[in-house]
Amino acid sequence: MKKMNYDPEYIKPEIRDGWNVSEKMKKVWYIYLDLIKVFAEICDKHHLRWYLCGGALIGIVRHQGFIPWDDDVDLMMPREDYNKFLEIAAGELKHPYYLRTTLTEKECFQYWASICNSETTGNRETCLSKRQNNGISIDILPYEGCEDNIHLYALRRKPLYILAVLCNTYVNDYNTSRIANIIRTILRKTGFNYIAVYKWLEKHNSKHPWSKYNYITYTLEADPELKRGLQVNFFKKEWFEKTIEMPFENTVLPVPIGYDKILTQEYGDYMTFPPIESRKAKHDMVFEPDIPYKEYCHAKYGVSYEE
């Protein structure tokens, strides 16, 4: 077992931007930073492009680090770089680091890849009872090129999204609505082959590299049409053609040159803090930074990792 060698100064609890950050959460942040470092070293070695996105991008611009009340880290890669990363990552990552994808786990469906620390525990509550690597992880999202006309893109995307939702509903238990439970029951009884569908989706999306398009998007974003409109996730490629480095916690990380346009399109006035009642984690995450997931999930949920 390889324990994390925490910086005792960094993991001290603190009040940041009016939010109480506990020692446990500071340990989680420390592990996130270590995972980002490992990922960045692989990308540098193989000349792969990557960028902060989502809450991590807001964090580096607005907080010069993590959003204090956030609970995950999302990074993005051009689809062609992402595919190369998947080819080499397993050979580059040594224990406790691990590449988690839909194809590496017994019970997992996700649209992205994750780098996990196997000597920790950190995932959604509904994932901890499943046979997958439930170590604290960072998520790597593949962004594809897409049509200049958003309506043409929406037409192409719709059937892809429906297939992805069926896969997600089959494997995961995030959505517990009546209709989701009915669909899940039908899919599981009929032996829905989510692996074959996932492979087809990956093959299709790989036909849309950045080099062929003026716009980019995360094709399998979790239903932006129902949230804020598909256009919020429809970016000009030129916003990502260069990067600048900005301070993030105790390091510096690459930020796309068009970060202000990206964040304004996605979130509006992103520099203004949300009201206090809205400052909360997005996911039902459980963190145990000092307990290996196999130990925690077996004790808490009876999960067996034996073949």
C-alpha positions as CSV (number, residue, x, y, z in Angstrom):
1,M,0.0,0.0,0.0
2,K,1.4,3.4,-1.0
3,K,0.2,6.2,1.2
4,M,0.0,9.7,0.0
5,N,2.8,11.9,1.4
6,Y,0.8,15.0,2.1
7,D,2.3,18.4,2.6
8,P,1.3,19.1,6.2
9,E,1.0,22.9,5.5
10,Y,-1.3,22.4,2.5
11,I,-3.8,20.1,4.1
12,K,-4.5,22.4,7.1
13,P,-8.2,23.3,7.2
14,E,-9.0,26.8,6.2
15,I,-11.8,29.3,5.5
16,R,-11.5,30.1,1.8
17,D,-13.8,32.6,0.1
18,G,-16.1,32.3,3.1
19,W,-16.3,28.5,2.8
20,N,-15.0,26.0,5.4
21,V,-12.6,23.6,3.7
22,S,-11.9,20.7,6.0
23,E,-8.6,18.7,6.4
24,K,-10.2,15.8,4.6
25,M,-11.2,18.0,1.6
26,K,-7.7,19.5,1.5
27,K,-6.3,16.0,1.3
28,V,-8.7,15.3,-1.6
29,W,-7.4,18.5,-3.3
30,Y,-3.8,17.3,-2.7
31,I,-4.6,14.0,-4.4
32,Y,-6.3,15.8,-7.3
33,L,-3.2,18.0,-7.8
34,D,-1.0,14.8,-7.8
35,L,-3.2,13.2,-10.4
36,I,-3.1,16.3,-12.6
37,K,0.7,16.3,-12.3
38,V,0.9,12.6,-13.4
39,F,-1.5,13.3,-16.3
40,A,0.4,16.4,-17.4
41,E,3.7,14.5,-17.4
42,I,2.3,11.9,-19.7
43,C,0.9,14.5,-22.0
44,D,4.1,16.5,-22.1
45,K,6.1,13.3,-22.9
46,H,3.8,12.4,-25.8
47,H,3.0,16.0,-27.0
48,L,-0.7,15.7,-26.3
49,R,-2.9,18.8,-25.9
50,W,-5.2,19.3,-22.8
51,Y,-7.0,22.1,-21.0
52,L,-8.9,22.8,-17.9
53,C,-12.7,22.9,-18.3
54,G,-15.9,23.4,-16.4
55,G,-15.5,24.1,-12.7
56,A,-11.7,23.7,-12.8
57,L,-11.5,26.5,-15.4
58,I,-13.7,28.8,-13.3
59,G,-11.5,27.8,-10.3
60,I,-8.2,28.8,-11.9
61,V,-9.6,32.1,-13.2
62,R,-11.7,33.2,-10.2
63,H,-10.1,31.4,-7.2
64,Q,-6.5,30.7,-8.5
65,G,-7.3,27.1,-7.4
66,F,-10.2,24.9,-6.6
67,I,-13.7,26.3,-6.2
68,P,-14.0,25.7,-2.4
69,W,-17.5,24.1,-2.6
70,D,-16.8,22.0,-5.8
71,D,-16.1,18.3,-5.6
72,D,-14.5,17.1,-8.9
73,V,-12.0,18.0,-11.5
74,D,-12.7,18.0,-15.3
75,L,-10.0,18.3,-17.9
76,M,-10.5,18.1,-21.7
77,M,-8.6,16.9,-24.7
78,P,-9.1,17.1,-28.5
79,R,-10.6,13.8,-29.6
80,E,-7.4,12.8,-31.6
81,D,-5.2,13.5,-28.6
82,Y,-7.6,11.7,-26.2
83,N,-7.6,8.5,-28.4
84,K,-3.7,8.6,-28.3
85,F,-3.8,9.0,-24.6
86,L,-6.0,6.0,-24.2
87,E,-3.6,3.9,-26.2
88,I,-0.6,4.8,-24.0
89,A,-2.0,5.5,-20.6
90,A,-2.2,2.0,-19.3
91,G,1.5,1.5,-20.1
92,E,2.5,4.8,-18.5
93,L,0.5,4.6,-15.3
94,K,2.0,2.7,-12.4
95,H,0.3,1.7,-9.1
96,P,-1.5,3.4,-7.4
97,Y,-2.4,5.3,-10.6
98,Y,-5.0,3.7,-12.9
99,L,-6.9,4.4,-16.1
100,R,-10.6,3.8,-15.7
101,T,-12.9,3.6,-18.7
102,T,-16.0,1.8,-19.6
103,L,-13.9,-1.0,-21.1
104,T,-11.6,-1.5,-18.1
105,E,-14.2,-2.2,-15.4
106,K,-16.8,-4.9,-14.7
107,E,-19.6,-2.4,-13.9
108,C,-19.0,1.0,-15.3
109,F,-20.3,3.2,-18.0
110,Q,-19.0,6.7,-18.5
111,Y,-18.5,8.9,-21.6
112,W,-15.0,9.9,-20.5
113,A,-11.8,8.4,-19.1
114,S,-10.6,8.9,-15.5
115,I,-7.2,8.6,-13.8
116,C,-7.7,7.2,-10.3
117,N,-5.5,6.8,-7.2
118,S,-6.3,3.2,-6.2
119,E,-5.1,3.6,-2.6
120,T,-8.0,6.1,-2.0
121,T,-11.8,6.1,-2.1
122,G,-13.8,8.8,-3.9
123,N,-16.8,8.4,-6.1
124,R,-20.6,8.9,-6.3
125,E,-22.5,7.0,-3.6
126,T,-24.3,5.0,-6.3
127,C,-20.9,3.8,-7.8
128,L,-19.3,2.6,-4.6
129,S,-21.4,-0.7,-4.6
130,K,-20.2,-1.5,-8.2
131,R,-17.1,-3.5,-9.3
132,Q,-15.0,-0.7,-10.6
133,N,-12.0,1.3,-9.5
134,N,-13.6,3.8,-7.0
135,G,-10.4,5.6,-6.2
136,I,-10.3,9.4,-6.1
137,S,-10.1,10.5,-9.7
138,I,-9.9,13.3,-12.3
139,D,-12.0,13.1,-15.4
140,I,-10.6,13.5,-19.0
141,L,-13.3,14.5,-21.4
142,P,-12.9,14.1,-25.2
143,Y,-14.1,17.1,-27.3
144,E,-14.8,16.5,-31.0
145,G,-15.0,18.7,-34.0
146,C,-18.6,19.6,-35.1
147,E,-20.5,21.2,-37.9
148,D,-20.6,25.0,-38.2
149,N,-24.4,24.9,-38.3
150,I,-25.6,24.1,-34.8
151,H,-28.9,22.7,-36.1
152,L,-27.1,20.2,-38.3
153,Y,-25.0,19.2,-35.4
154,A,-28.0,18.8,-33.2
155,L,-29.6,16.5,-35.7
156,R,-26.5,14.3,-35.8
157,R,-26.1,14.4,-32.0
158,K,-29.6,13.4,-31.0
159,P,-29.5,9.6,-31.8
160,L,-25.9,9.4,-30.3
161,Y,-27.2,11.0,-27.1
162,I,-30.2,8.7,-26.9
163,L,-27.9,5.6,-27.2
164,A,-25.6,7.0,-24.5
165,V,-28.5,7.6,-22.2
166,L,-29.6,4.0,-22.6
167,C,-26.1,2.8,-21.8
168,N,-25.9,5.0,-18.8
169,T,-29.4,3.9,-17.5
170,Y,-28.5,0.3,-18.0
171,V,-25.3,0.4,-15.9
172,N,-25.7,3.3,-13.5
173,D,-28.4,4.1,-10.9
174,Y,-28.1,7.9,-10.9
175,N,-31.6,8.5,-12.2
176,T,-34.2,6.9,-10.0
177,S,-37.3,8.4,-11.7
178,R,-40.2,6.0,-12.5
179,I,-39.5,6.0,-16.2
180,A,-35.8,5.5,-15.7
181,N,-36.4,2.5,-13.5
182,I,-38.8,1.0,-16.1
183,I,-36.3,1.5,-18.9
184,R,-33.5,0.1,-16.7
185,T,-35.5,-3.0,-15.9
186,I,-36.3,-3.7,-19.5
187,L,-32.7,-3.2,-20.6
188,R,-31.3,-5.5,-18.0
189,K,-33.9,-8.2,-18.6
190,T,-33.2,-8.1,-22.4
191,G,-29.4,-8.2,-22.0
192,F,-28.7,-4.8,-23.7
193,N,-25.1,-4.8,-25.0
194,Y,-23.9,-1.5,-23.7
195,I,-20.3,-2.3,-24.5
196,A,-21.0,-2.8,-28.2
197,V,-22.9,0.5,-28.2
198,Y,-20.1,2.3,-26.4
199,K,-17.5,1.0,-28.9
200,W,-19.7,2.2,-31.8
201,L,-20.1,5.7,-30.2
202,E,-16.4,6.0,-29.7
203,K,-15.8,4.9,-33.3
204,H,-18.3,7.5,-34.6
205,N,-17.0,10.3,-32.5
206,S,-13.5,9.6,-33.6
207,K,-14.4,10.5,-37.1
208,H,-14.7,14.1,-36.0
209,P,-11.2,15.4,-35.1
210,W,-10.5,19.0,-34.5
211,S,-8.5,19.3,-37.6
212,K,-11.6,19.0,-39.9
213,Y,-13.8,21.7,-38.2
214,N,-14.0,25.3,-37.0
215,Y,-16.1,24.4,-34.0
216,I,-15.7,21.9,-31.2
217,T,-18.0,20.3,-28.6
218,Y,-18.4,17.5,-26.1
219,T,-20.8,15.4,-28.1
220,L,-22.0,13.3,-25.1
221,E,-22.3,16.1,-22.6
222,A,-25.0,15.1,-20.1
223,D,-28.0,16.6,-21.8
224,P,-27.2,20.4,-22.1
225,E,-30.3,20.7,-24.3
226,L,-32.5,20.4,-21.2
227,K,-30.2,22.5,-19.0
228,R,-28.9,25.6,-20.6
229,G,-29.3,25.0,-24.4
230,L,-27.0,23.1,-26.7
231,Q,-25.2,26.3,-27.8
232,V,-23.4,26.7,-24.5
233,N,-21.2,23.7,-25.4
234,F,-20.6,24.9,-28.9
235,F,-17.1,26.5,-29.0
236,K,-15.0,28.2,-31.7
237,K,-11.8,26.1,-32.1
238,E,-9.7,29.3,-32.3
239,W,-10.4,29.8,-28.6
240,F,-8.3,26.7,-27.9
241,E,-5.5,27.2,-30.4
242,K,-3.1,28.7,-27.8
243,T,-2.7,28.3,-24.1
244,I,-1.5,30.5,-21.3
245,E,-0.3,29.4,-17.9
246,M,-2.1,30.6,-14.8
247,P,-1.6,29.8,-11.0
248,F,-3.6,27.0,-9.6
249,E,-3.1,26.2,-5.9
250,N,0.6,25.4,-5.6
251,T,1.3,25.1,-9.3
252,V,0.6,26.6,-12.7
253,L,-1.7,24.9,-15.3
254,P,-2.6,25.6,-19.0
255,V,-5.7,27.6,-19.8
256,P,-7.1,28.1,-23.3
257,I,-6.4,31.5,-24.7
258,G,-10.2,32.2,-25.1
259,Y,-11.1,31.2,-21.5
260,D,-13.2,34.4,-21.0
261,K,-15.3,33.7,-24.1
262,I,-15.6,30.0,-23.1
263,L,-16.7,30.7,-19.6
264,T,-19.0,33.6,-20.5
265,Q,-20.8,31.4,-23.0
266,E,-21.1,28.5,-20.6
267,Y,-21.9,30.3,-17.3
268,G,-22.6,34.0,-18.0
269,D,-21.2,36.2,-15.3
270,Y,-18.8,33.6,-14.0
271,M,-16.7,36.0,-11.9
272,T,-19.6,36.7,-9.6
273,F,-20.0,34.2,-6.7
274,P,-23.3,32.2,-6.7
275,P,-25.6,33.0,-3.8
276,I,-24.7,31.2,-0.5
277,E,-27.6,28.7,-0.9
278,S,-26.3,27.6,-4.3
279,R,-22.8,27.0,-3.1
280,K,-22.7,23.3,-2.9
281,A,-21.1,20.2,-4.4
282,K,-22.6,19.0,-7.7
283,H,-22.4,15.3,-7.0
284,D,-23.2,12.9,-4.1
285,M,-19.5,12.2,-3.6
286,V,-18.1,10.1,-0.8
287,F,-14.4,10.7,0.0
288,E,-12.0,8.7,2.1
289,P,-8.6,9.8,1.0
290,D,-6.7,7.5,3.4
291,I,-8.7,4.3,2.7
292,P,-8.2,2.1,-0.4
293,Y,-11.4,1.8,-2.3
294,K,-11.3,-2.0,-2.3
295,E,-11.1,-2.0,1.5
296,Y,-13.8,0.7,1.9
297,C,-16.3,-0.7,-0.7
298,H,-15.9,-4.3,0.6
299,A,-16.5,-3.2,4.2
300,K,-19.4,-0.8,3.4
301,Y,-21.1,-2.5,0.5
302,G,-19.8,-6.1,0.4
303,V,-18.1,-5.6,-2.9
304,S,-15.8,-8.5,-3.9
305,Y,-13.0,-7.8,-6.4
306,E,-12.1,-11.5,-6.7
307,E,-12.6,-13.1,-10.1
